[in-house]
Amino acid sequence: MSRPAVPLWLAHAFRAQRGPVPWSAVCRGALAAGPLLLAAVLAGRPALGVLAAIGAMLAGINDRPGSRRASVHRLGAPALAGALGLLMGTYAGQGLAAVPLTLALTALGLVAGGISAVGPVASAAGTQLLVAAAIGAGMPAAESGWQRALAFLAGTGWLLMLRLALPTPGSLAGDFRFDGERAAVADVYDAIAALVDAVGGTSATARRAALTAALDHAQDALAGPRLRPYTGSAAERRLHARFAAALPLAEAATALYWAAEPVPARAAAGLRRLAAAVRDDTGTGPLPAPHRSAPALRALDDALLRAAEAFDRGEGTQRGLLGRRRGVRRALRAAIDAGGREYGLRVALCFGASAAIAQALHHSRWYGQHAHWYWLPATAVFLVKPDLGPLASRVLCRAAGTVLGALVFAGFAALLPRPAGLIALVAVCGAAIPVAARHFAALTAVVTVLVLALVMVGGEPQASVSRIGETLLACALVLVVGHLPMPGERGGGVRSRLTAAGSAAHVYLLHVLGESGDRAERWALRREAYRTLAEARTAIALAAAELPALARHTEGTDAVAEVLERLVDTTTACAVHLDDTGRLTPRHVRQLRDAVRELERRGVRVPLPAAA
């Protein structure tokens, strides 16, 4: 008798990311919150130091691997939203009674929840907006709102300055400003080589997904904000040229994956030499002789030769290959569509209800001598966010992490001198955040210790027991709200992403079958099609790991995503074959029609041009 499988919602709670220790991020974390708090205490302004350290802590949670340019947007946009939330929360807490304040926070939750559906950076911004608003309203202080907002921004700005100025380990030999970009582009070439090696094997599908992830990461690394619309140095131009040269190689490798025909073992050797050249910022050296036995292999060989020429010239590429085609109109549409509305309503209910309960407990003296009530709504904000994992997994991890963190802090608080020992504890926790971020429970434990140390330095007594109680209450509240029926169809976020993926696949298909000669446009459309599919796949996987009462609302969406992927793969194979012969084979046409018919049967319409 076989053992029953562990439910997905429970298995997800024990899943952690793997990888080497990000020592550069650990160093930045150690130099951020702790030193800021120490400087503020020495200056006699501990309250502002606490807010600056909180800003640095939240920025540290968003400080993920990538390029320096991309980090400006990834850290800066949420910081601005957090400063705005702190400003609004402070003045609302000072000027509004309990009921109007609760209504105002509920409305803010509705807006922030809708914004969070736009994308990862917008989600981080929505989170910091609400967390900072709860802190501003629930942590009374003598400082004005604008002073608190500036202190919060100073904390984030300090960590961002460290991110921009400090080199990563092993990067001092070259131009360390672009070490993140170089690593991202080199990973693309390695991923292409891995896919070519896996063609026809059982791991080919996973390798194709890994290639999409590598391309997404490199695209983000190169497309960060800039003051000028063009590259400003020879090193940056080389990187842009090398990324552009990888796009036709990725296209040819995908066509080989679709054909599933044997590939010579030496086909990936040149790709790995290109990866090494990008990583070491050197020339390519000799490349293997071409092996022109099939259209996809000929495309791979031609792209390899063009890549070698691009490596030698080092010319820049078009910005259209880097940035995503997402204007303000598309962002607003994502915020107000079915997924945005559903998420916004849940965030508003959780945030508003938790704020109301927290104020009721505060005014009834349940807190005893603790004057602050922000912990309950701030905890609810993190718990209601689906990008941190399935609901049941989030609740389990948050509860376990908070209990562990509060108990650990209670022990440290009894032993450490004040405030020096607590400031040292803040610095240690700041350094631990980049490693703890690989698992939500570990991150929760570290953040709990850090925040409890901060508020004690700010003048609040030891509060471990009350924080555990508030966290468990928030967990119960979010579980209830997460299972409440909502207006419209459940699973709106997943279906919105599938709709976006279907639209991107259709635009890409029309462009390829229209036989346009604009290859840069084709590569940009291909990138968007695969990227939206990857986002839909991520949302589907998270929804499938929910409790059965929630997971049933998105049943069958994984099959739709699989057919869409097959359609986009076939479209890519068609593009390569049309370049080589000018016409499609019966196999290409048959698979296109089969995929379109299957999508129509599942309720997704992607019409083919009459020519197909």
VMD Tcl script that draws the C-alpha trace (Angstrom):
set ca {
  {0.00 0.00 0.00}
  {1.50 3.31 -1.09}
  {1.82 6.17 1.33}
  {-0.57 9.10 0.70}
  {1.04 12.08 -0.98}
  {1.59 15.21 1.08}
  {-1.01 17.86 0.12}
  {0.40 20.65 -2.03}
  {-0.63 23.35 0.45}
  {1.38 21.61 3.20}
  {4.36 20.69 1.00}
  {4.68 24.33 -0.09}
  {5.17 25.41 3.53}
  {8.37 23.35 3.71}
  {9.75 24.42 0.34}
  {12.72 26.80 0.35}
  {14.82 28.38 -2.39}
  {18.34 27.09 -2.84}
  {21.56 28.71 -3.95}
  {24.83 30.17 -2.73}
  {24.86 32.67 0.12}
  {24.49 36.21 -1.34}
  {27.44 37.65 0.58}
  {27.18 41.09 -1.01}
  {23.54 41.41 0.11}
  {24.50 40.12 3.56}
  {27.14 42.86 3.84}
  {24.66 45.52 2.74}
  {22.13 44.28 5.29}
  {24.71 44.48 8.09}
  {25.63 48.05 7.09}
  {22.05 49.30 6.74}
  {19.53 49.20 9.61}
  {21.97 48.78 12.52}
  {24.32 51.69 11.70}
  {21.34 53.94 10.88}
  {19.77 53.20 14.25}
  {23.08 53.76 16.04}
  {23.56 57.16 14.37}
  {20.02 58.24 15.32}
  {20.44 57.13 18.95}
  {23.74 59.01 19.23}
  {22.00 62.08 17.76}
  {19.20 61.82 20.32}
  {16.48 60.98 17.71}
  {15.77 57.27 18.27}
  {12.21 57.47 16.91}
  {13.43 58.69 13.52}
  {16.19 56.09 13.62}
  {13.57 53.37 14.08}
  {11.70 54.54 10.98}
  {14.92 54.78 8.95}
  {15.81 51.24 10.03}
  {12.34 50.00 9.05}
  {12.80 51.58 5.61}
  {16.17 49.85 5.25}
  {14.66 46.54 6.43}
  {11.83 46.64 3.87}
  {14.29 47.60 1.14}
  {16.50 44.68 2.22}
  {13.58 42.29 1.69}
  {13.34 43.58 -1.91}
  {17.13 43.53 -2.44}
  {17.30 40.53 -4.76}
  {20.04 39.46 -7.23}
  {20.19 41.48 -10.42}
  {21.71 44.58 -11.89}
  {22.34 47.86 -10.11}
  {20.19 49.71 -12.63}
  {17.22 47.41 -12.05}
  {17.62 47.76 -8.27}
  {16.82 51.48 -8.52}
  {13.30 50.64 -9.65}
  {12.90 47.49 -7.53}
  {13.89 49.28 -4.30}
  {13.00 52.87 -5.11}
  {9.37 52.53 -6.23}
  {8.23 50.61 -3.11}
  {10.18 53.07 -0.92}
  {8.32 56.03 -2.40}
  {5.02 54.22 -1.84}
  {6.04 53.45 1.75}
  {6.94 57.08 2.43}
  {3.56 58.15 1.05}
  {1.81 55.57 3.22}
  {3.69 56.73 6.32}
  {2.78 60.34 5.56}
  {-0.90 59.53 5.02}
  {-1.09 57.18 7.99}
  {0.51 59.67 10.37}
  {-1.85 62.53 9.54}
  {-4.89 60.23 9.39}
  {-4.02 58.74 12.79}
  {-3.63 62.20 14.28}
  {-6.76 63.74 12.76}
  {-9.37 60.98 12.47}
  {-11.41 59.11 15.04}
  {-11.44 55.30 15.06}
  {-14.33 54.73 12.62}
  {-13.29 57.28 9.94}
  {-9.69 56.05 10.25}
  {-10.79 52.46 9.68}
  {-12.79 53.48 6.60}
  {-9.85 55.44 5.23}
  {-7.47 52.50 5.71}
  {-10.00 50.16 4.08}
  {-10.21 52.42 1.01}
  {-6.42 52.58 0.88}
  {-6.32 48.78 1.00}
  {-8.69 48.59 -1.98}
  {-6.43 50.86 -4.06}
  {-3.19 49.17 -2.99}
  {-4.62 45.72 -3.66}
  {-5.59 46.65 -7.19}
  {-2.18 48.18 -7.84}
  {-0.50 45.01 -6.57}
  {-2.01 43.04 -9.46}
  {0.05 45.00 -12.00}
  {3.36 43.23 -11.36}
  {6.03 42.31 -8.79}
  {7.35 45.85 -8.23}
  {3.81 47.23 -7.99}
  {2.98 44.46 -5.52}
  {5.97 45.43 -3.35}
  {4.88 49.06 -3.57}
  {1.33 48.19 -2.51}
  {2.67 46.21 0.44}
  {4.94 49.00 1.67}
  {2.16 51.56 1.19}
  {-0.15 49.65 3.54}
  {2.47 48.54 6.07}
  {3.80 52.10 6.38}
  {0.27 53.50 6.64}
  {-0.46 51.10 9.51}
  {2.77 52.08 11.25}
  {2.06 55.78 10.75}
  {-1.46 55.52 12.13}
  {-0.75 53.00 14.89}
  {2.61 54.26 16.19}
  {2.05 57.76 17.59}
  {5.14 59.95 17.70}
  {6.12 63.55 18.35}
  {7.58 63.96 14.84}
  {5.48 65.31 12.00}
  {4.39 63.17 9.08}
  {6.88 64.65 6.62}
  {9.77 64.11 9.06}
  {8.81 60.48 9.45}
  {8.48 60.02 5.68}
  {11.91 61.55 5.09}
  {13.45 59.28 7.74}
  {11.87 56.26 6.04}
  {13.22 57.38 2.65}
  {16.65 57.99 4.16}
  {16.79 54.37 5.32}
  {15.90 53.02 1.90}
  {18.17 55.52 0.18}
  {21.11 54.41 2.32}
  {20.65 50.77 1.36}
  {20.17 51.72 -2.30}
  {23.38 53.74 -2.20}
  {25.19 50.71 -0.79}
  {23.68 48.59 -3.58}
  {24.94 50.99 -6.24}
  {28.37 51.71 -4.76}
  {29.66 48.44 -3.32}
  {31.15 45.86 -5.70}
  {30.12 42.24 -5.48}
  {32.75 39.63 -4.51}
  {35.02 38.68 -7.40}
  {34.01 41.63 -9.61}
  {36.83 44.07 -8.86}
  {38.95 42.83 -11.79}
  {36.57 44.33 -14.37}
  {33.98 47.08 -14.57}
  {31.97 46.08 -11.49}
  {29.15 48.49 -12.35}
  {27.75 45.91 -14.76}
  {28.52 42.67 -12.92}
  {24.82 41.89 -12.47}
  {24.10 42.48 -16.14}
  {27.08 40.37 -17.24}
  {26.02 37.46 -15.05}
  {22.42 37.67 -16.32}
  {23.39 37.70 -20.01}
  {25.94 34.88 -19.50}
  {23.21 32.81 -17.83}
  {21.12 33.22 -20.99}
  {23.84 31.64 -23.14}
  {24.28 28.85 -20.61}
  {20.52 28.23 -20.62}
  {20.48 28.06 -24.43}
  {23.34 25.54 -24.34}
  {21.51 23.47 -21.72}
  {18.35 23.41 -23.88}
  {20.30 22.34 -26.97}
  {21.93 19.54 -24.97}
  {18.52 18.41 -23.68}
  {16.72 18.36 -27.07}
  {14.79 15.10 -27.42}
  {15.29 14.16 -23.76}
  {13.00 14.09 -20.76}
  {14.42 17.32 -19.31}
  {13.91 19.40 -22.46}
  {10.66 21.03 -21.30}
  {12.20 22.10 -17.99}
  {15.23 23.48 -19.85}
  {12.98 25.52 -22.13}
  {11.24 27.00 -19.07}
  {14.65 27.75 -17.54}
  {15.65 29.58 -20.73}
  {12.53 31.75 -20.47}
  {13.39 32.58 -16.85}
  {16.99 33.47 -17.80}
  {15.82 35.73 -20.63}
  {13.29 37.44 -18.33}
  {15.99 38.07 -15.73}
  {18.47 39.45 -18.29}
  {15.80 41.64 -19.85}
  {15.00 43.15 -16.46}
  {18.68 43.55 -15.60}
  {19.40 45.53 -18.77}
  {16.17 47.52 -18.92}
  {16.43 49.40 -15.63}
  {15.74 53.15 -15.43}
  {18.24 55.51 -17.04}
  {18.65 59.27 -17.32}
  {19.46 59.03 -21.03}
  {17.63 56.98 -23.67}
  {20.87 55.38 -24.88}
  {23.75 53.41 -23.43}
  {26.45 55.53 -21.88}
  {29.61 53.40 -22.05}
  {31.36 50.88 -24.26}
  {30.92 48.15 -21.62}
  {27.18 48.68 -21.53}
  {26.92 48.74 -25.31}
  {28.74 45.41 -25.44}
  {26.28 43.87 -23.02}
  {23.28 45.12 -24.97}
  {24.74 43.76 -28.20}
  {25.42 40.41 -26.59}
  {21.90 40.16 -25.23}
  {20.48 40.97 -28.66}
  {22.72 38.29 -30.21}
  {21.26 35.72 -27.80}
  {17.68 36.22 -29.02}
  {18.01 34.46 -32.41}
  {20.02 31.72 -30.70}
  {17.21 31.21 -28.20}
  {14.72 31.15 -31.07}
  {16.69 28.50 -32.95}
  {17.14 26.41 -29.78}
  {13.38 26.52 -29.19}
  {12.78 25.36 -32.77}
  {15.16 22.44 -32.15}
  {13.24 21.64 -28.95}
  {9.97 21.64 -30.92}
  {11.38 19.36 -33.61}
  {12.75 16.96 -30.94}
  {15.31 15.59 -33.39}
  {18.83 14.47 -32.42}
  {21.35 17.31 -32.15}
  {25.13 16.87 -32.50}
  {26.87 16.88 -29.13}
  {29.15 19.71 -30.20}
  {26.21 22.02 -31.04}
  {26.29 23.58 -27.56}
  {30.07 24.03 -27.36}
  {30.05 27.43 -29.09}
  {27.22 28.65 -26.86}
  {29.22 27.87 -23.73}
  {32.20 29.75 -25.15}
  {29.95 32.75 -25.69}
  {28.71 32.46 -22.08}
  {32.30 32.44 -20.82}
  {33.15 35.44 -23.00}
  {30.25 37.42 -21.51}
  {31.05 36.41 -17.94}
  {34.77 37.28 -18.28}
  {34.18 40.27 -20.61}
  {36.57 38.82 -23.21}
  {36.52 37.72 -26.85}
  {34.88 34.52 -28.02}
  {37.92 32.65 -29.33}
  {37.48 29.94 -32.02}
  {33.97 28.55 -32.46}
  {33.06 25.05 -33.72}
  {32.40 24.52 -37.42}
  {28.70 24.67 -38.45}
  {26.61 21.53 -38.89}
  {23.88 22.47 -41.38}
  {21.65 19.41 -41.54}
  {18.22 20.90 -40.73}
  {16.55 24.34 -40.80}
  {16.70 24.79 -37.03}
  {20.36 23.74 -36.91}
  {21.17 26.05 -39.79}
  {19.43 28.86 -37.90}
  {21.45 28.02 -34.80}
  {24.72 28.05 -36.76}
  {23.87 31.32 -38.52}
  {22.88 32.95 -35.23}
  {26.11 31.70 -33.65}
  {28.19 33.31 -36.40}
  {26.24 36.57 -36.16}
  {26.74 36.49 -32.39}
  {30.48 36.14 -32.84}
  {30.44 39.19 -35.14}
  {28.34 41.14 -32.61}
  {30.80 40.21 -29.85}
  {33.63 41.63 -31.96}
  {31.81 44.84 -32.92}
  {30.16 45.50 -29.53}
  {27.42 47.69 -31.01}
  {24.38 48.58 -28.94}
  {20.91 47.19 -29.49}
  {17.45 48.68 -29.77}
  {15.65 49.59 -26.56}
  {12.56 47.78 -27.84}
  {14.27 44.47 -27.20}
  {14.72 45.30 -23.53}
  {11.67 47.05 -22.14}
  {8.28 45.39 -21.74}
  {5.40 46.86 -23.68}
  {3.45 47.99 -20.66}
  {2.15 51.52 -20.66}
  {-0.04 53.29 -18.13}
  {-3.20 52.08 -19.86}
  {-2.23 48.40 -19.56}
  {-1.24 48.89 -15.94}
  {-4.60 50.47 -15.13}
  {-6.39 47.68 -16.97}
  {-4.54 45.09 -14.88}
  {-5.45 46.95 -11.68}
  {-9.19 47.08 -12.42}
  {-9.76 43.80 -14.24}
  {-11.16 40.67 -12.56}
  {-7.89 39.75 -10.87}
  {-7.22 43.28 -9.62}
  {-10.76 43.71 -8.31}
  {-10.76 40.37 -6.49}
  {-7.37 41.00 -4.91}
  {-8.26 44.60 -4.03}
  {-11.44 43.53 -2.24}
  {-9.62 40.90 -0.20}
  {-6.84 43.28 0.77}
  {-9.37 45.97 1.72}
  {-11.38 43.56 3.86}
  {-8.31 42.14 5.61}
  {-6.62 45.49 6.15}
  {-9.76 47.31 7.24}
  {-11.01 44.54 9.53}
  {-7.59 44.06 11.13}
  {-7.26 47.81 11.72}
  {-10.72 47.92 13.30}
  {-9.98 44.94 15.58}
  {-6.58 46.37 16.53}
  {-8.08 49.72 17.50}
  {-10.86 48.04 19.48}
  {-8.30 46.00 21.41}
  {-6.14 49.07 21.88}
  {-8.94 51.27 23.24}
  {-10.19 48.48 25.50}
  {-6.70 48.32 27.08}
  {-6.08 44.75 25.94}
  {-2.58 45.91 25.09}
  {-1.96 46.99 28.67}
  {0.82 49.56 28.65}
  {1.59 49.11 24.91}
  {0.47 52.21 23.06}
  {0.90 50.91 19.48}
  {-1.66 48.90 17.48}
  {0.01 48.65 14.05}
  {1.20 45.01 14.28}
  {-2.14 43.34 13.49}
  {-2.94 45.25 10.24}
  {0.71 45.14 9.11}
  {0.73 41.35 9.61}
  {-2.52 40.99 7.69}
  {-1.00 42.83 4.72}
  {1.79 40.27 4.36}
  {-0.57 37.35 4.90}
  {-3.04 38.39 2.22}
  {-0.37 38.61 -0.52}
  {-0.54 35.62 -2.94}
  {2.94 36.25 -4.37}
  {4.36 35.06 -1.01}
  {2.83 31.61 -1.49}
  {-0.54 29.85 -1.11}
  {-2.80 31.10 1.69}
  {-2.50 28.08 4.00}
  {1.28 28.00 3.54}
  {1.55 31.73 4.31}
  {-0.50 31.36 7.48}
  {1.50 28.38 8.74}
  {4.84 30.04 7.98}
  {3.84 33.38 9.46}
  {2.53 31.82 12.67}
  {5.57 29.57 13.13}
  {8.03 32.33 12.25}
  {6.45 34.86 14.59}
  {6.33 32.46 17.53}
  {9.96 31.49 16.98}
  {11.10 35.08 16.48}
  {9.22 36.38 19.52}
  {10.62 33.66 21.77}
  {14.15 34.24 20.50}
  {13.81 37.97 21.06}
  {12.46 37.47 24.58}
  {15.65 35.59 25.40}
  {17.90 38.24 23.86}
  {15.98 41.07 25.54}
  {16.62 39.52 28.93}
  {20.36 39.23 28.31}
  {21.50 42.09 26.05}
  {22.44 45.55 27.33}
  {20.29 48.43 26.16}
  {20.46 50.04 23.74}
  {23.87 48.82 22.49}
  {22.98 45.13 22.52}
  {19.68 45.74 20.75}
  {21.35 47.84 18.06}
  {23.86 45.03 17.47}
  {20.94 42.59 17.23}
  {19.32 44.82 14.57}
  {22.54 44.77 12.55}
  {22.77 40.96 12.76}
  {19.14 40.57 11.68}
  {19.68 42.95 8.77}
  {22.55 40.77 7.59}
  {20.40 37.63 7.94}
  {17.47 38.91 5.85}
  {18.94 38.06 2.38}
  {19.45 34.44 3.45}
  {16.19 34.16 5.42}
  {14.24 35.52 2.41}
  {14.45 32.05 0.85}
  {11.69 30.82 3.15}
  {8.74 32.83 4.44}
  {8.86 31.36 7.96}
  {12.59 32.09 8.32}
  {12.10 35.63 6.99}
  {9.20 36.16 9.41}
  {11.33 35.02 12.37}
  {14.20 37.35 11.48}
  {11.92 40.33 10.82}
  {10.07 39.71 14.09}
  {13.29 39.83 16.07}
  {14.43 42.94 14.20}
  {11.17 44.87 14.63}
  {10.82 43.97 18.31}
  {14.37 45.20 18.88}
  {13.62 48.41 16.99}
  {10.49 49.30 18.93}
  {12.21 48.57 22.23}
  {15.02 50.95 21.28}
  {12.27 53.44 20.41}
  {10.89 53.25 23.94}
  {8.28 50.46 23.87}
  {8.54 47.71 26.50}
  {9.15 44.06 25.61}
  {6.12 42.87 23.61}
  {6.78 39.27 22.51}
  {3.61 37.77 24.00}
  {1.26 40.38 22.56}
  {2.90 40.10 19.11}
  {2.29 36.34 19.08}
  {-1.37 36.86 19.98}
  {-1.86 39.54 17.32}
  {-0.18 37.41 14.66}
  {-2.38 34.40 15.40}
  {-5.42 36.66 15.27}
  {-4.31 38.03 11.90}
  {-3.79 34.48 10.62}
  {-7.34 33.53 11.60}
  {-8.76 36.70 10.05}
  {-6.99 36.22 6.70}
  {-8.01 32.54 6.55}
  {-11.65 33.54 6.98}
  {-11.53 36.41 4.46}
  {-9.57 34.27 2.01}
  {-12.44 31.78 1.84}
  {-15.30 34.30 1.68}
  {-17.25 34.41 -1.60}
  {-16.52 37.49 -3.68}
  {-18.42 39.23 -6.48}
  {-17.57 37.78 -9.87}
  {-15.72 34.59 -10.76}
  {-13.18 33.19 -8.32}
  {-9.61 32.74 -9.54}
  {-9.74 36.03 -11.42}
  {-6.01 36.65 -11.05}
  {-5.11 33.38 -12.77}
  {-7.62 33.89 -15.55}
  {-6.44 37.46 -16.13}
  {-2.88 36.23 -16.61}
  {-4.05 33.48 -18.95}
  {-5.98 36.04 -20.99}
  {-2.87 38.23 -21.24}
  {-0.82 35.18 -22.29}
  {-3.38 34.27 -24.96}
  {-3.39 37.82 -26.34}
  {0.42 37.93 -26.48}
  {0.53 34.53 -28.21}
  {-2.03 35.70 -30.78}
  {-0.11 38.88 -31.61}
  {3.11 36.87 -31.98}
  {1.38 34.30 -34.21}
  {-0.08 36.97 -36.48}
  {3.31 38.63 -36.86}
  {5.09 35.38 -37.77}
  {2.45 34.17 -40.22}
  {2.30 37.64 -41.75}
  {5.95 37.01 -42.75}
  {7.09 40.44 -41.64}
  {10.77 41.12 -42.18}
  {11.12 42.99 -38.88}
  {13.03 40.45 -36.81}
  {13.58 42.80 -33.88}
  {9.81 43.18 -33.59}
  {9.41 39.41 -33.80}
  {11.90 38.79 -31.02}
  {10.23 41.40 -28.82}
  {6.83 39.79 -29.39}
  {8.29 36.36 -28.73}
  {9.76 37.58 -25.44}
  {6.39 38.98 -24.35}
  {4.56 35.78 -25.30}
  {6.88 33.55 -23.29}
  {7.06 35.99 -20.39}
  {3.30 36.27 -19.96}
  {3.07 32.49 -20.17}
  {5.67 32.13 -17.42}
  {3.72 34.57 -15.23}
  {0.52 32.61 -15.85}
  {2.29 29.35 -15.00}
  {3.53 30.81 -11.70}
  {0.03 32.01 -10.76}
  {-1.47 28.63 -11.69}
  {1.08 26.73 -9.60}
  {0.35 28.91 -6.56}
  {-3.41 28.54 -7.01}
  {-3.08 24.75 -7.31}
  {-1.30 24.67 -3.93}
  {-4.20 26.37 -2.12}
  {-6.61 24.47 0.08}
  {-9.10 22.41 -1.99}
  {-11.90 24.92 -1.41}
  {-9.83 27.55 -3.24}
  {-7.85 25.35 -5.66}
  {-11.00 24.04 -7.34}
  {-11.74 27.47 -8.79}
  {-8.70 27.28 -11.09}
  {-8.91 23.63 -12.10}
  {-8.07 23.11 -15.76}
  {-6.07 26.31 -16.17}
  {-2.80 24.40 -16.24}
  {-4.02 22.51 -19.32}
  {-4.83 25.81 -21.05}
  {-1.34 27.12 -20.28}
  {0.18 23.93 -21.64}
  {-1.66 24.30 -24.96}
  {-0.68 27.97 -25.16}
  {2.95 27.01 -24.64}
  {2.65 24.44 -27.41}
  {1.18 27.10 -29.70}
  {3.99 29.58 -28.96}
  {6.65 26.87 -29.41}
  {5.12 25.93 -32.76}
  {4.96 29.60 -33.78}
  {8.68 29.93 -32.99}
  {9.43 26.82 -35.07}
  {7.36 28.32 -37.89}
  {9.36 31.55 -37.77}
  {12.66 29.68 -38.07}
  {11.38 27.48 -40.89}
  {9.94 30.43 -42.83}
  {13.30 32.18 -42.61}
  {14.98 29.10 -44.08}
  {12.53 27.91 -46.76}
  {9.83 30.58 -47.09}
  {6.99 28.09 -46.50}
  {5.56 25.89 -43.76}
  {5.51 22.12 -43.71}
  {2.27 20.17 -43.23}
  {3.49 19.32 -39.70}
  {3.74 23.01 -38.77}
  {0.26 23.78 -40.11}
  {-1.28 20.72 -38.47}
  {0.15 21.49 -35.04}
  {-0.91 25.13 -35.26}
  {-4.48 24.12 -36.11}
  {-4.56 21.41 -33.43}
  {-3.43 23.88 -30.76}
  {-5.95 26.51 -31.84}
  {-8.81 23.97 -31.87}
  {-7.80 22.71 -28.43}
  {-7.78 26.28 -27.07}
  {-11.22 26.95 -28.54}
  {-12.51 23.77 -26.91}
  {-11.25 25.12 -23.57}
  {-12.84 28.52 -24.08}
  {-9.81 30.50 -25.36}
  {-10.09 31.97 -28.84}
  {-6.85 32.49 -30.80}
  {-7.97 32.71 -34.46}
  {-5.55 31.70 -37.22}
  {-5.05 33.86 -40.32}
  {-6.78 32.56 -43.44}
  {-3.40 31.69 -44.98}
  {-2.81 29.02 -42.33}
}
mol new
graphics top color blue
foreach p $ca { graphics top sphere $p radius 0.5 }
foreach p [lrange $ca 0 end-1] q [lrange $ca 1 end] { graphics top cylinder $p $q radius 0.2 }
display resetview
